[in-house]
Amino acid sequence: MLQAMLADRCQLKVDLETKELPVYELVIAKGGLKMKEAASTEESTGRFSAGEFTAQAMPVENLVFALPSDGRQIVDKTGLGDKKFDFHLRWTTDDRIEAGDSGPSLFTALEEQLGLKLVSSKAPGTVLVVDHMQRPSPN
């Protein structure tokens, strides 16, 4: 409905294009996994708060969607598939760094606590391109 209104009143014209975008690839760190594998029959549960994530029987795919990033998509390249893990991840958020907390960054915490690593990369992604837009017509 909003799209139709913008097209009608603002003459909005858009296209979807595929472009190479910056992403983070989640991979297994050199030291290997440090998470405990859970039984595949267990139900997944998780608790997330600022700078902390505790999970039982959680697939890595869920971790990928829960991790904060700087606007980049996180792509699972661990090869762990549907395996489930129990873990506790704790890192220092940007606001706590400003307040003087000297705990690990997300990048360091992932490697030290879970045996995972975020690697900067590029991957194709879909972007919305505005081709034309003008001031809205009066009501």
The first five atom37 places (N, CA, C, CB, O) and aatype in JSON, in Angstrom:
{
  "aatype": [12, 10, 5, 0, 12, 10, 0, 3, 1, 4, 5, 10, 11, 19, 3, 10, 6, 16, 11, 6, 10, 14, 19, 18, 6, 10, 19, 9, 0, 11, 7, 7, 10, 11, 12, 11, 6, 0, 0, 15, 16, 6, 6, 15, 16, 7, 1, 13, 15, 0, 7, 6, 13, 16, 0, 5, 0, 12, 14, 19, 6, 2, 10, 19, 13, 0, 10, 14, 15, 3, 7, 1, 5, 9, 19, 3, 11, 16, 7, 10, 7, 3, 11, 11, 13, 3, 13, 8, 10, 1, 17, 16, 16, 3, 3, 1, 9, 6, 0, 7, 3, 15, 7, 14, 15, 10, 13, 16, 0, 10, 6, 6, 5, 10, 7, 10, 11, 10, 19, 15, 15, 11, 0, 14, 7, 16, 19, 10, 19, 19, 3, 8, 12, 5, 1, 14, 15, 14, 2],
  "atom_mask": [
    [1, 1, 1, 1, 1],
    [1, 1, 1, 1, 1],
    [1, 1, 1, 1, 1],
    [1, 1, 1, 1, 1],
    [1, 1, 1, 1, 1],
    [1, 1, 1, 1, 1],
    [1, 1, 1, 1, 1],
    [1, 1, 1, 1, 1],
    [1, 1, 1, 1, 1],
    [1, 1, 1, 1, 1],
    [1, 1, 1, 1, 1],
    [1, 1, 1, 1, 1],
    [1, 1, 1, 1, 1],
    [1, 1, 1, 1, 1],
    [1, 1, 1, 1, 1],
    [1, 1, 1, 1, 1],
    [1, 1, 1, 1, 1],
    [1, 1, 1, 1, 1],
    [1, 1, 1, 1, 1],
    [1, 1, 1, 1, 1],
    [1, 1, 1, 1, 1],
    [1, 1, 1, 1, 1],
    [1, 1, 1, 1, 1],
    [1, 1, 1, 1, 1],
    [1, 1, 1, 1, 1],
    [1, 1, 1, 1, 1],
    [1, 1, 1, 1, 1],
    [1, 1, 1, 1, 1],
    [1, 1, 1, 1, 1],
    [1, 1, 1, 1, 1],
    [1, 1, 1, 0, 1],
    [1, 1, 1, 0, 1],
    [1, 1, 1, 1, 1],
    [1, 1, 1, 1, 1],
    [1, 1, 1, 1, 1],
    [1, 1, 1, 1, 1],
    [1, 1, 1, 1, 1],
    [1, 1, 1, 1, 1],
    [1, 1, 1, 1, 1],
    [1, 1, 1, 1, 1],
    [1, 1, 1, 1, 1],
    [1, 1, 1, 1, 1],
    [1, 1, 1, 1, 1],
    [1, 1, 1, 1, 1],
    [1, 1, 1, 1, 1],
    [1, 1, 1, 0, 1],
    [1, 1, 1, 1, 1],
    [1, 1, 1, 1, 1],
    [1, 1, 1, 1, 1],
    [1, 1, 1, 1, 1],
    [1, 1, 1, 0, 1],
    [1, 1, 1, 1, 1],
    [1, 1, 1, 1, 1],
    [1, 1, 1, 1, 1],
    [1, 1, 1, 1, 1],
    [1, 1, 1, 1, 1],
    [1, 1, 1, 1, 1],
    [1, 1, 1, 1, 1],
    [1, 1, 1, 1, 1],
    [1, 1, 1, 1, 1],
    [1, 1, 1, 1, 1],
    [1, 1, 1, 1, 1],
    [1, 1, 1, 1, 1],
    [1, 1, 1, 1, 1],
    [1, 1, 1, 1, 1],
    [1, 1, 1, 1, 1],
    [1, 1, 1, 1, 1],
    [1, 1, 1, 1, 1],
    [1, 1, 1, 1, 1],
    [1, 1, 1, 1, 1],
    [1, 1, 1, 0, 1],
    [1, 1, 1, 1, 1],
    [1, 1, 1, 1, 1],
    [1, 1, 1, 1, 1],
    [1, 1, 1, 1, 1],
    [1, 1, 1, 1, 1],
    [1, 1, 1, 1, 1],
    [1, 1, 1, 1, 1],
    [1, 1, 1, 0, 1],
    [1, 1, 1, 1, 1],
    [1, 1, 1, 0, 1],
    [1, 1, 1, 1, 1],
    [1, 1, 1, 1, 1],
    [1, 1, 1, 1, 1],
    [1, 1, 1, 1, 1],
    [1, 1, 1, 1, 1],
    [1, 1, 1, 1, 1],
    [1, 1, 1, 1, 1],
    [1, 1, 1, 1, 1],
    [1, 1, 1, 1, 1],
    [1, 1, 1, 1, 1],
    [1, 1, 1, 1, 1],
    [1, 1, 1, 1, 1],
    [1, 1, 1, 1, 1],
    [1, 1, 1, 1, 1],
    [1, 1, 1, 1, 1],
    [1, 1, 1, 1, 1],
    [1, 1, 1, 1, 1],
    [1, 1, 1, 1, 1],
    [1, 1, 1, 0, 1],
    [1, 1, 1, 1, 1],
    [1, 1, 1, 1, 1],
    [1, 1, 1, 0, 1],
    [1, 1, 1, 1, 1],
    [1, 1, 1, 1, 1],
    [1, 1, 1, 1, 1],
    [1, 1, 1, 1, 1],
    [1, 1, 1, 1, 1],
    [1, 1, 1, 1, 1],
    [1, 1, 1, 1, 1],
    [1, 1, 1, 1, 1],
    [1, 1, 1, 1, 1],
    [1, 1, 1, 1, 1],
    [1, 1, 1, 1, 1],
    [1, 1, 1, 0, 1],
    [1, 1, 1, 1, 1],
    [1, 1, 1, 1, 1],
    [1, 1, 1, 1, 1],
    [1, 1, 1, 1, 1],
    [1, 1, 1, 1, 1],
    [1, 1, 1, 1, 1],
    [1, 1, 1, 1, 1],
    [1, 1, 1, 1, 1],
    [1, 1, 1, 1, 1],
    [1, 1, 1, 0, 1],
    [1, 1, 1, 1, 1],
    [1, 1, 1, 1, 1],
    [1, 1, 1, 1, 1],
    [1, 1, 1, 1, 1],
    [1, 1, 1, 1, 1],
    [1, 1, 1, 1, 1],
    [1, 1, 1, 1, 1],
    [1, 1, 1, 1, 1],
    [1, 1, 1, 1, 1],
    [1, 1, 1, 1, 1],
    [1, 1, 1, 1, 1],
    [1, 1, 1, 1, 1],
    [1, 1, 1, 1, 1],
    [1, 1, 1, 1, 1]
  ],
  "atom_positions": [
    [[0.82, -1.18, 0.0], [0.0, 0.0, 0.0], [0.87, 1.26, 0.0], [-0.94, -0.01, 1.2], [0.62, 2.2, -0.75]],
    [[1.91, 1.26, 0.86], [2.82, 2.39, 0.92], [3.56, 2.58, -0.4], [3.82, 2.21, 2.07], [3.74, 3.7, -0.87]],
    [[3.98, 1.47, -0.98], [4.69, 1.52, -2.25], [3.81, 2.12, -3.35], [5.17, 0.12, -2.65], [4.27, 2.93, -4.16]],
    [[2.55, 1.72, -3.38], [1.61, 2.23, -4.38], [1.38, 3.73, -4.19], [0.28, 1.48, -4.31], [1.31, 4.48, -5.16]],
    [[1.26, 4.15, -2.93], [1.05, 5.57, -2.64], [2.26, 6.4, -3.07], [0.77, 5.78, -1.14], [2.1, 7.46, -3.67]],
    [[3.48, 5.91, -2.77], [4.69, 6.63, -3.16], [4.83, 6.69, -4.69], [5.93, 5.97, -2.54], [5.25, 7.71, -5.23]],
    [[4.49, 5.61, -5.37], [4.54, 5.6, -6.82], [3.54, 6.6, -7.4], [4.25, 4.2, -7.36], [3.85, 7.28, -8.38]],
    [[2.36, 6.69, -6.81], [1.32, 7.59, -7.3], [1.64, 9.05, -6.99], [-0.03, 7.21, -6.68], [1.57, 9.89, -7.89]],
    [[1.98, 9.37, -5.75], [2.15, 10.77, -5.33], [3.53, 11.33, -5.62], [1.86, 10.9, -3.87], [3.67, 12.53, -5.84]],
    [[4.57, 10.5, -5.61], [5.95, 10.98, -5.79], [6.58, 10.5, -7.09], [6.81, 10.54, -4.62], [7.75, 10.78, -7.36]],
    [[5.81, 9.8, -7.9], [6.33, 9.23, -9.15], [7.58, 8.38, -8.88], [6.65, 10.36, -10.15], [8.52, 8.38, -9.68]],
    [[7.58, 7.67, -7.76], [8.71, 6.85, -7.36], [8.87, 5.65, -8.29], [8.56, 6.37, -5.92], [7.92, 4.91, -8.56]],
    [[10.09, 5.48, -8.78], [10.44, 4.33, -9.61], [11.71, 3.72, -9.03], [10.63, 4.73, -11.12], [12.71, 4.42, -8.85]],
    [[11.67, 2.42, -8.74], [12.81, 1.73, -8.13], [13.12, 0.44, -8.89], [12.53, 1.43, -6.65], [12.27, -0.1, -9.6]],
    [[14.34, -0.03, -8.72], [14.78, -1.31, -9.27], [15.56, -2.06, -8.21], [15.64, -1.11, -10.56], [16.16, -1.45, -7.33]],
    [[15.55, -3.38, -8.29], [16.4, -4.21, -7.45], [17.61, -4.61, -8.29], [15.63, -5.47, -6.9], [17.46, -5.08, -9.42]],
    [[18.79, -4.43, -7.74], [20.02, -4.79, -8.43], [20.88, -5.66, -7.53], [20.81, -3.53, -8.87], [20.8, -5.56, -6.3]],
    [[21.68, -6.51, -8.13], [22.63, -7.33, -7.39], [23.99, -6.67, -7.47], [22.67, -8.79, -7.94], [24.48, -6.36, -8.56]],
    [[24.61, -6.46, -6.32], [25.94, -5.83, -6.24], [26.81, -6.6, -5.25], [25.83, -4.33, -5.83], [26.3, -7.3, -4.38]],
    [[28.11, -6.46, -5.4], [29.05, -7.01, -4.43], [29.0, -6.12, -3.19], [30.51, -7.11, -5.01], [29.23, -4.91, -3.28]],
    [[28.69, -6.71, -2.04], [28.56, -5.95, -0.8], [29.52, -6.51, 0.25], [27.11, -5.99, -0.29], [29.86, -7.69, 0.21]],
    [[29.95, -5.67, 1.19], [30.79, -6.18, 2.28], [29.96, -7.05, 3.22], [31.44, -5.02, 3.06], [28.85, -6.68, 3.59]],
    [[30.51, -8.2, 3.6], [29.87, -9.13, 4.52], [30.92, -9.62, 5.51], [29.21, -10.32, 3.77], [32.11, -9.37, 5.34]],
    [[30.45, -10.32, 6.54], [31.34, -11.06, 7.42], [31.05, -12.54, 7.2], [31.15, -10.66, 8.94], [29.89, -12.95, 7.2]],
    [[32.1, -13.33, 7.01], [31.95, -14.77, 6.95], [32.27, -15.33, 8.33], [32.87, -15.4, 5.85], [33.32, -15.02, 8.9]],
    [[31.37, -16.14, 8.87], [31.61, -16.81, 10.15], [32.27, -18.14, 9.84], [30.28, -17.0, 10.97], [31.68, -19.0, 9.19]],
    [[33.5, -18.32, 10.31], [34.29, -19.53, 10.06], [34.79, -20.11, 11.38], [35.48, -19.22, 9.11], [34.75, -19.44, 12.41]],
    [[35.25, -21.34, 11.34], [35.86, -21.95, 12.52], [37.28, -21.41, 12.65], [35.85, -23.53, 12.43], [38.04, -21.42, 11.68]],
    [[37.63, -20.94, 13.84], [38.95, -20.35, 14.09], [40.03, -21.44, 14.05], [38.98, -19.62, 15.45], [39.72, -22.63, 14.15]],
    [[41.27, -21.02, 13.91], [42.4, -21.96, 13.82], [42.49, -22.9, 15.01], [43.69, -21.2, 13.69], [42.87, -24.06, 14.84]],
    [[42.15, -22.44, 16.19], [42.22, -23.27, 17.39], [41.1, -24.3, 17.49], [0.0, 0.0, 0.0], [41.12, -25.12, 18.41]],
    [[40.14, -24.28, 16.6], [39.03, -25.22, 16.61], [37.87, -24.75, 17.47], [0.0, 0.0, 0.0], [37.97, -23.77, 18.21]],
    [[36.75, -25.46, 17.35], [35.53, -25.12, 18.1], [35.73, -25.27, 19.6], [34.37, -26.0, 17.65], [36.43, -26.17, 20.06]],
    [[35.12, -24.37, 20.34], [35.16, -24.43, 21.81], [33.77, -24.56, 22.39], [35.86, -23.19, 22.37], [33.58, -24.46, 23.6]],
    [[32.78, -24.79, 21.51], [31.4, -24.96, 21.96], [31.14, -26.43, 22.21], [30.4, -24.38, 20.93], [31.72, -27.3, 21.56]],
    [[30.24, -26.71, 23.16], [29.86, -28.09, 23.47], [28.69, -28.48, 22.58], [29.5, -28.25, 24.99], [27.66, -27.8, 22.56]],
    [[28.85, -29.59, 21.84], [27.77, -30.05, 20.99], [26.63, -30.61, 21.84], [28.27, -31.12, 19.99], [26.86, -31.34, 22.8]],
    [[25.41, -30.25, 21.48], [24.21, -30.7, 22.2], [23.54, -31.82, 21.42], [23.22, -29.52, 22.43], [23.8, -32.0, 20.23]],
    [[22.69, -32.56, 22.09], [21.92, -33.61, 21.42], [20.99, -32.97, 20.4], [21.11, -34.46, 22.45], [20.36, -31.95, 20.68]],
    [[20.91, -33.57, 19.23], [20.09, -32.99, 18.16], [18.59, -33.02, 18.48], [20.33, -33.72, 16.85], [17.81, -32.33, 17.84]],
    [[18.2, -33.82, 19.48], [16.78, -33.91, 19.85], [16.37, -32.82, 20.84], [16.49, -35.28, 20.44], [15.17, -32.61, 21.06]],
    [[17.35, -32.14, 21.43], [17.01, -31.08, 22.4], [16.35, -29.9, 21.69], [18.28, -30.61, 23.15], [16.64, -29.61, 20.53]],
    [[15.45, -29.24, 22.41], [14.81, -28.04, 21.87], [15.73, -26.84, 22.06], [13.43, -27.79, 22.56], [16.34, -26.68, 23.11]],
    [[15.83, -26.01, 21.03], [16.7, -24.84, 21.08], [16.1, -23.75, 21.95], [16.95, -24.3, 19.68], [14.93, -23.42, 21.82]],
    [[16.93, -23.2, 22.83], [16.53, -22.05, 23.63], [17.7, -21.08, 23.68], [16.08, -22.47, 25.06], [18.86, -21.49, 23.59]],
    [[17.38, -19.82, 23.83], [18.43, -18.83, 23.91], [17.98, -17.59, 24.66], [0.0, 0.0, 0.0], [16.79, -17.26, 24.67]],
    [[18.94, -16.93, 25.28], [18.66, -15.67, 25.98], [19.7, -14.67, 25.52], [18.69, -15.86, 27.55], [20.9, -14.9, 25.63]],
    [[19.22, -13.56, 25.01], [20.09, -12.53, 24.45], [19.87, -11.22, 25.16], [19.85, -12.37, 22.94], [18.73, -10.8, 25.37]],
    [[20.97, -10.57, 25.55], [20.89, -9.21, 26.08], [22.12, -8.47, 25.56], [20.84, -9.2, 27.66], [22.96, -9.07, 24.89]],
    [[22.22, -7.2, 25.85], [23.33, -6.4, 25.33], [24.67, -6.98, 25.8], [23.2, -4.93, 25.79], [24.98, -6.97, 26.99]],
    [[25.45, -7.48, 24.85], [26.76, -8.0, 25.16], [26.79, -9.4, 25.72], [0.0, 0.0, 0.0], [27.82, -9.84, 26.23]],
    [[25.68, -10.13, 25.63], [25.65, -11.48, 26.19], [24.63, -12.34, 25.45], [25.33, -11.44, 27.69], [23.52, -11.9, 25.16]],
    [[25.02, -13.58, 25.17], [24.12, -14.53, 24.5], [24.37, -15.91, 25.08], [24.34, -14.53, 22.94], [25.48, -16.44, 24.99]],
    [[23.33, -16.5, 25.69], [23.41, -17.84, 26.26], [22.44, -18.72, 25.5], [23.1, -17.83, 27.8], [21.29, -18.35, 25.29]],
    [[22.91, -19.91, 25.08], [22.06, -20.79, 24.28], [22.24, -22.25, 24.66], [22.36, -20.6, 22.8], [23.32, -22.68, 25.06]],
    [[21.15, -22.99, 24.52], [21.17, -24.44, 24.65], [20.62, -25.03, 23.37], [20.34, -24.9, 25.89], [19.57, -24.62, 22.87]],
    [[21.35, -26.0, 22.83], [20.95, -26.72, 21.61], [20.65, -25.76, 20.46], [19.72, -27.59, 21.9], [19.64, -25.91, 19.77]],
    [[21.52, -24.8, 20.25], [21.32, -23.77, 19.24], [22.17, -24.07, 18.0], [21.67, -22.37, 19.81], [23.38, -24.25, 18.12]],
    [[21.55, -24.12, 16.81], [22.36, -24.26, 15.6], [23.11, -22.95, 15.31], [21.46, -24.65, 14.39], [22.66, -21.87, 15.7]],
    [[24.24, -23.06, 14.64], [25.05, -21.88, 14.34], [24.26, -20.88, 13.5], [26.35, -22.28, 13.61], [24.48, -19.67, 13.61]],
    [[23.36, -21.36, 12.67], [22.54, -20.49, 11.84], [21.79, -19.46, 12.69], [21.54, -21.32, 11.03], [21.67, -18.3, 12.29]],
    [[21.29, -19.87, 13.86], [20.59, -18.94, 14.75], [21.55, -17.91, 15.33], [19.89, -19.7, 15.88], [21.19, -16.75, 15.51]],
    [[22.77, -18.34, 15.63], [23.78, -17.42, 16.14], [24.06, -16.33, 15.11], [25.08, -18.17, 16.51], [24.21, -15.16, 15.47]],
    [[24.15, -16.71, 13.85], [24.42, -15.76, 12.76], [23.38, -14.64, 12.75], [24.42, -16.49, 11.4], [23.73, -13.48, 12.56]],
    [[22.12, -14.99, 12.97], [21.06, -13.97, 12.93], [21.02, -13.14, 14.21], [19.72, -14.63, 12.71], [20.49, -12.02, 14.19]],
    [[21.55, -13.66, 15.3], [21.51, -12.94, 16.58], [22.68, -11.99, 16.77], [21.47, -13.92, 17.72], [22.58, -11.03, 17.54]],
    [[23.8, -12.25, 16.09], [24.99, -11.42, 16.3], [24.8, -10.01, 15.76], [26.19, -12.07, 15.65], [24.29, -9.83, 14.66]],
    [[25.23, -9.02, 16.52], [25.19, -7.66, 15.99], [26.29, -7.49, 14.95], [25.34, -6.6, 17.13], [27.33, -8.15, 15.04]],
    [[26.08, -6.63, 14.0], [27.12, -6.32, 13.02], [27.0, -4.85, 12.65], [27.01, -7.22, 11.74], [26.03, -4.19, 13.04]],
    [[27.95, -4.35, 11.93], [27.94, -2.94, 11.54], [27.14, -2.72, 10.25], [29.37, -2.42, 11.37], [27.53, -1.93, 9.4]],
    [[26.04, -3.42, 10.12], [25.2, -3.31, 8.94], [25.52, -4.36, 7.89], [0.0, 0.0, 0.0], [24.79, -4.5, 6.91]],
    [[26.6, -5.1, 8.1], [26.96, -6.15, 7.15], [26.18, -7.42, 7.46], [28.47, -6.43, 7.19], [25.88, -7.72, 8.62]],
    [[25.86, -8.16, 6.42], [25.26, -9.48, 6.6], [26.34, -10.43, 7.09], [24.61, -10.0, 5.27], [27.51, -10.3, 6.71]],
    [[25.97, -11.38, 7.94], [26.9, -12.41, 8.4], [26.51, -13.71, 7.7], [26.86, -12.58, 9.97], [25.36, -14.14, 7.76]],
    [[27.49, -14.33, 7.04], [27.27, -15.54, 6.25], [27.93, -16.71, 6.96], [27.81, -15.39, 4.8], [29.12, -16.65, 7.28]],
    [[27.17, -17.78, 7.21], [27.7, -18.97, 7.89], [28.55, -19.79, 6.93], [26.55, -19.84, 8.46], [28.03, -20.36, 5.97]],
    [[29.85, -19.83, 7.16], [30.78, -20.64, 6.36], [31.47, -21.68, 7.24], [31.83, -19.73, 5.68], [32.56, -22.15, 6.92]],
    [[30.82, -22.05, 8.36], [31.43, -23.0, 9.29], [31.34, -24.44, 8.81], [30.78, -22.89, 10.65], [32.18, -25.27, 9.17]],
    [[30.34, -24.75, 8.0], [30.13, -26.11, 7.55], [29.55, -27.01, 8.64], [0.0, 0.0, 0.0], [29.6, -28.24, 8.52]],
    [[28.99, -26.43, 9.7], [28.47, -27.21, 10.82], [27.03, -27.68, 10.6], [28.55, -26.39, 12.09], [26.53, -28.51, 11.36]],
    [[26.38, -27.16, 9.58], [25.04, -27.62, 9.22], [24.03, -27.5, 10.35], [0.0, 0.0, 0.0], [23.9, -26.44, 10.97]],
    [[23.32, -28.61, 10.6], [22.23, -28.61, 11.59], [22.69, -28.99, 13.0], [21.16, -29.56, 11.16], [21.86, -29.14, 13.89]],
    [[23.99, -29.15, 13.21], [24.48, -29.49, 14.54], [24.07, -28.4, 15.52], [26.02, -29.68, 14.55], [24.03, -27.22, 15.18]],
    [[23.77, -28.81, 16.76], [23.35, -27.87, 17.8], [24.42, -27.79, 18.88], [21.98, -28.29, 18.41], [25.13, -28.75, 19.15]],
    [[24.52, -26.59, 19.5], [25.56, -26.35, 20.49], [25.02, -25.62, 21.71], [26.71, -25.56, 19.87], [24.05, -24.86, 21.62]],
    [[25.68, -25.86, 22.85], [25.44, -25.1, 24.07], [26.6, -24.12, 24.2], [25.32, -26.03, 25.34], [27.75, -24.51, 24.05]],
    [[26.3, -22.86, 24.46], [27.38, -21.89, 24.61], [26.92, -20.67, 25.4], [27.89, -21.46, 23.25], [25.73, -20.39, 25.55]],
    [[27.91, -19.95, 25.88], [27.7, -18.67, 26.54], [28.73, -17.71, 25.95], [27.84, -18.78, 28.13], [29.94, -17.93, 26.06]],
    [[28.25, -16.66, 25.33], [29.12, -15.67, 24.69], [28.93, -14.33, 25.39], [28.81, -15.54, 23.16], [27.81, -13.87, 25.57]],
    [[30.05, -13.73, 25.78], [29.99, -12.43, 26.46], [31.05, -11.52, 25.85], [30.21, -12.58, 28.01], [32.22, -11.89, 25.74]],
    [[30.63, -10.3, 25.46], [31.54, -9.33, 24.86], [31.17, -7.93, 25.34], [31.48, -9.4, 23.31], [30.13, -7.72, 25.96]],
    [[32.06, -6.99, 25.06], [31.83, -5.61, 25.46], [31.21, -4.85, 24.3], [33.15, -4.94, 25.93], [31.78, -4.78, 23.21]],
    [[30.04, -4.28, 24.53], [29.37, -3.49, 23.5], [30.01, -2.11, 23.41], [27.85, -3.36, 23.8], [30.74, -1.7, 24.32]],
    [[29.75, -1.4, 22.32], [30.35, -0.08, 22.1], [30.06, 0.89, 23.23], [29.85, 0.5, 20.8], [30.94, 1.65, 23.64]],
    [[28.82, 0.88, 23.75], [28.49, 1.83, 24.82], [29.23, 1.49, 26.11], [26.98, 1.83, 25.08], [29.55, 2.39, 26.89]],
    [[29.5, 0.2, 26.36], [30.26, -0.17, 27.55], [31.74, 0.16, 27.39], [30.07, -1.66, 27.86], [32.42, 0.44, 28.38]],
    [[32.26, 0.13, 26.17], [33.65, 0.53, 25.91], [33.81, 2.0, 26.25], [34.06, 0.26, 24.42], [34.79, 2.4, 26.88]],
    [[32.83, 2.82, 25.81], [32.87, 4.26, 26.09], [32.81, 4.53, 27.59], [31.72, 4.97, 25.38], [33.33, 5.54, 28.07]],
    [[32.16, 3.63, 28.34], [32.03, 3.8, 29.79], [33.26, 3.27, 30.54], [30.77, 3.09, 30.3], [33.33, 3.33, 31.76]],
    [[34.24, 2.75, 29.78], [35.48, 2.3, 30.4], [35.6, 0.8, 30.63], [0.0, 0.0, 0.0], [36.59, 0.35, 31.2]],
    [[34.61, 0.02, 30.2], [34.69, -1.44, 30.34], [35.75, -1.96, 29.37], [33.3, -2.12, 30.08], [35.75, -1.59, 28.2]],
    [[36.64, -2.8, 29.85], [37.73, -3.26, 29.01], [37.61, -4.74, 28.65], [39.06, -3.02, 29.69], [38.62, -5.41, 28.44]],
    [[36.39, -5.26, 28.57], [36.19, -6.65, 28.19], [36.48, -6.86, 26.71], [0.0, 0.0, 0.0], [36.83, -5.91, 26.01]],
    [[36.35, -8.1, 26.23], [36.69, -8.39, 24.84], [35.66, -7.84, 23.86], [36.82, -9.88, 24.65], [34.48, -7.7, 24.18]],
    [[36.14, -7.51, 22.65], [35.24, -7.11, 21.58], [34.49, -8.35, 21.11], [36.02, -6.44, 20.39], [34.84, -9.47, 21.5]],
    [[33.48, -8.18, 20.3], [32.73, -9.31, 19.76], [33.65, -10.24, 18.98], [31.58, -8.81, 18.86], [33.55, -11.46, 19.11]],
    [[34.55, -9.67, 18.18], [35.47, -10.47, 17.37], [36.36, -11.35, 18.25], [36.34, -9.54, 16.48], [36.54, -12.54, 17.98]],
    [[36.92, -10.76, 19.31], [37.8, -11.49, 20.22], [37.0, -12.53, 21.01], [38.5, -10.51, 21.19], [37.46, -13.66, 21.17]],
    [[35.83, -12.16, 21.49], [35.0, -13.08, 22.28], [34.59, -14.3, 21.47], [33.76, -12.36, 22.8], [34.62, -15.42, 21.97]],
    [[34.2, -14.1, 20.22], [33.82, -15.23, 19.37], [34.96, -16.23, 19.25], [33.4, -14.74, 17.98], [34.75, -17.44, 19.36]],
    [[36.17, -15.72, 19.02], [37.32, -16.61, 18.83], [37.73, -17.29, 20.13], [38.49, -15.82, 18.25], [37.97, -18.49, 20.15]],
    [[37.82, -16.52, 21.21], [38.3, -17.07, 22.48], [37.27, -17.97, 23.17], [38.68, -15.94, 23.42], [37.64, -18.98, 23.76]],
    [[36.0, -17.6, 23.08], [34.97, -18.33, 23.83], [34.28, -19.43, 23.04], [33.95, -17.36, 24.32], [33.89, -20.45, 23.61]],
    [[34.12, -19.24, 21.72], [33.39, -20.22, 20.92], [34.24, -20.92, 19.87], [32.24, -19.55, 20.25], [33.83, -21.95, 19.33]],
    [[35.41, -20.39, 19.58], [36.24, -20.98, 18.53], [35.76, -20.64, 17.14], [0.0, 0.0, 0.0], [35.97, -21.39, 16.19]],
    [[35.09, -19.49, 17.02], [34.59, -19.0, 15.74], [35.24, -17.67, 15.41], [33.05, -18.87, 15.76], [35.75, -16.98, 16.3]],
    [[35.22, -17.29, 14.14], [35.88, -16.06, 13.74], [35.05, -15.37, 12.65], [37.32, -16.33, 13.24], [34.51, -16.03, 11.76]],
    [[34.96, -14.04, 12.74], [34.32, -13.24, 11.69], [35.41, -12.7, 10.77], [33.46, -12.08, 12.3], [36.33, -12.02, 11.21]],
    [[35.29, -13.02, 9.47], [36.27, -12.6, 8.48], [35.6, -11.67, 7.49], [36.9, -13.83, 7.76], [34.55, -12.0, 6.93]],
    [[36.19, -10.52, 7.28], [35.65, -9.55, 6.33], [35.78, -10.09, 4.91], [36.38, -8.19, 6.46], [36.82, -10.62, 4.53]],
    [[34.69, -9.96, 4.14], [34.68, -10.49, 2.78], [33.68, -9.7, 1.95], [34.34, -12.0, 2.77], [33.12, -8.71, 2.41]],
    [[33.45, -10.15, 0.73], [32.43, -9.56, -0.15], [31.58, -10.69, -0.7], [33.07, -8.71, -1.31], [32.07, -11.8, -0.92]],
    [[30.3, -10.38, -0.93], [29.37, -11.36, -1.49], [28.28, -10.61, -2.24], [28.76, -12.28, -0.37], [28.01, -9.44, -1.95]],
    [[27.65, -11.27, -3.2], [26.56, -10.61, -3.92], [25.37, -10.38, -2.99], [26.12, -11.45, -5.13], [25.03, -11.23, -2.17]],
    [[24.75, -9.22, -3.13], [23.58, -8.88, -2.33], [22.62, -8.03, -3.14], [0.0, 0.0, 0.0], [23.02, -7.39, -4.12]],
    [[21.37, -8.03, -2.75], [20.35, -7.26, -3.45], [20.21, -5.89, -2.82], [19.0, -8.01, -3.44], [20.09, -5.77, -1.6]],
    [[20.21, -4.85, -3.66], [20.04, -3.48, -3.18], [18.88, -2.83, -3.94], [21.34, -2.66, -3.35], [18.62, -3.16, -5.09]],
    [[18.22, -1.92, -3.27], [17.13, -1.16, -3.86], [17.7, 0.14, -4.42], [16.0, -0.88, -2.82], [18.32, 0.91, -3.68]],
    [[17.5, 0.38, -5.7], [18.02, 1.58, -6.36], [16.83, 2.47, -6.73], [18.88, 1.21, -7.62], [15.91, 2.04, -7.41]],
    [[16.87, 3.73, -6.26], [15.82, 4.69, -6.6], [16.19, 5.32, -7.94], [15.66, 5.79, -5.47], [17.2, 6.02, -8.05]],
    [[15.37, 5.06, -8.96], [15.61, 5.59, -10.31], [15.04, 7.0, -10.47], [15.0, 4.67, -11.35], [15.62, 7.84, -11.15]],
    [[13.91, 7.24, -9.83], [13.26, 8.55, -9.99], [12.32, 8.8, -8.8], [12.46, 8.64, -11.34], [11.64, 7.9, -8.32]],
    [[12.33, 10.08, -8.35], [11.39, 10.49, -7.31], [11.28, 12.0, -7.37], [11.86, 10.01, -5.89], [12.27, 12.69, -7.58]],
    [[10.07, 12.51, -7.19], [9.88, 13.95, -7.16], [9.06, 14.34, -5.95], [9.21, 14.45, -8.46], [8.55, 13.48, -5.24]],
    [[8.93, 15.64, -5.71], [8.14, 16.11, -4.58], [6.72, 15.57, -4.68], [8.13, 17.65, -4.51], [6.17, 15.46, -5.78]],
    [[6.13, 15.22, -3.53], [4.78, 14.64, -3.59], [3.76, 15.65, -4.12], [4.36, 14.15, -2.21], [3.88, 16.85, -3.89]],
    [[2.76, 15.12, -4.82], [1.68, 15.96, -5.31], [0.8, 16.35, -4.12], [0.86, 15.22, -6.42], [0.75, 15.62, -3.13]],
    [[0.11, 17.48, -4.21], [-0.78, 17.87, -3.08], [-1.94, 16.91, -2.94], [-1.31, 19.31, -3.28], [-2.31, 16.2, -3.88]],
    [[-2.52, 16.89, -1.74], [-3.66, 15.99, -1.47], [-4.84, 16.32, -2.32], [-4.06, 16.04, -0.02], [-5.87, 15.66, -2.22]]
  ]
}
